[in-house]
Amino acid sequence: MAASMGRVAAGLLTRSQTSASTMRTLSMSQSLTQNTPRPSWKLGRLNHIAIAVPDLEKAQSFYKNVLGAQVSETVPLPEHGVYTIFVELGNTKLELLYPLGEKSPIAGFLQKNKAGGMHHVCIEVDDIKAAMAELKRKKIRILSEEPKIGAHGKPVIFLHPKDCDGVLIELEQA
């Protein structure tokens, strides 16, 4: 009985220490966000997650015939060096990417990742030009000087993954 009471007390102490640590962390993060000036542009919703695939027809068939998703037709985007297919998920989309030409960035990705994998995350912004200007001021590298037209017919830019915790981020004009 005394041993179980000791375990209960130790558990409560551990939880209270964790709670205090969590509260300090939240307090620090709140003070950081309160002191950071708001950007002139707004980050919007997740538009899509892009997946590089080694076999586009097989991937399209998987999402359509196995999972029952609504899947678009294949669309070539020569300016980006890819073929794309979009898989509708209700609250967002998956973008299946396959190389278009030998200089495709997806060809290089698939050489390093033979089975394919997550390539980038696309987030909408309300003002891509303002986002570019502010991100440059904050020393975030943008992979092109000007936005290109993306798969949805809207301007897009890509942020260098080394400046974004290892994730290639695409920003798309909403």
N, C-alpha and C positions, 0 to 999 in steps of 0.2 A: 504494500500500500504506500509506504513512504517513497519507494522507488518510482512508482507511477506518479505520485504527486510532484516529485522532483522533475520528471520528464515534462509534465504539464507546465510547471513553472519555467523550465528552460525554454519550452516552446513559446510561451507568452513573452519571455524576455527577448528571444530571437525576433519574434514578430514586432515587438515594440521598437527594437533597434533598427530593423528593416524599415518600419514605418517612418521613424525619425530621419533615417538616411534618405528615404524616398521624398519626404517633405522638403529636406534641404535641397535636393536635386531639383524638384519642381519649383521651389522658390527661386533658385538660381536661374533656371531656364525662363521663368516668367519675367525676372528682372532683365534678362538679356533681350527678350523680345520687346519689352516695354521701352528699352533704350535704343532699339534699332529703328531707324526711320523706315516707314512703309514705302515700298516701291511705287512708282507712278503707274505700274501695270499690275494686273492681277493674274495669279496662277489659277487655272480652271480645273476642269475634271480630267481624269485619266481618259485619253482618247483610245489608245490601244497599246498592247504589248506585242512586239515583233519577235517572231521566231524564225531563225534561219533553218531551212530544211534541205536535206540532201536529195529528196525525191518529192517534188511538188505534187504530182498526181497521187502518190501514196498518202501524203499528208492531207490533201483535199478529201480523198476518199475516207480517211479515218474520221475526220471531223463531221463529214456529211453522213456517211453510211453507218458508222459505228456509234458515234455520239449523237447523231440526229440533229446537228446544228445547221442553221441556214448559212450557206457558203457561197461567196461570189464567184464569178468567172475569173479566169486568170487575166491580169492586166499587165502589159509590159510598161515599164517606166525607164526608157533609155537614158534620161538625164541622171537617174540615180543608179543605173546599171543593175536593175532588178526586175523580176516578175513578182507580182503581188497577188495574193488572194486574201480576202477578209472573211473572217468567221464571226458572225454576229452572236453576242452573248447576252443581249438584253441591256446590261448596264455598261458594257464596254465591248471591245472587239479584240480579236487576235489577228495579227497580220502575218501571214506566211510569206517568207521571202526566199527567192531562189535566184541564183546568178543569171544575169543577162549580159553575156560577153565575158571575155577573159579578164578585163580590167575591173570587173565588178567587185566592190568591197565585200560582198557576200561570198564570192569565190574564195577570197583570202580567209574569211572567217571560217568557212567550211573546211579549208585545208588544215586549219588548226583544231577544228572541232568536227571531226568526221561524222558524228551522229547528229550534228546540228545543235541547236540550243537557243536560249533567249539572246536576242541581239540588242534590242533597245526598248525603252519605255517612252511613249509619246504622251505629253501633257499639253493641254490647250492653254493659251494665254490670250488676253483680250487685246494686247498691243505688242506685236512682235518686234517692231522697231524700237519702242521704249525698252522692252526687255533686253534687246541686244545692247543698247547703249549702256544700260545700268550694269549688265553682266560684264561688259568690257571694263567698266570702271572698277568693278570688283575683282578684276584679274581672272575671270572665268573665260577660258579659251573657247571660241566659236569656230567650228570647222569650215566655215565659208565666210566670205566677206559680206555677202548679201543673201537673203533668204532665197531658197529655190521653191518651185511649186511641187508640192508633195502629192501623194496618192489620192487625196481628197480634193485636189484642185486648189489648195490653199497654201500660202507661204509657210515654209518650215525652215528651221535651223537645227543643227546638232551641236551639243555641248561636249567638250572633250571629256572622256571618261576619267582621266586622271584628275580632273578638277571636280568630279562628281562621285567620289567614293567608288570608283571602278565601274560605274554604270554609264553607258552611252544614253544620253537624254535627248530626245527630239522635242522641240517646242513647236506647236502648230497654232497659227492664227485661228482663233475661234470664229 
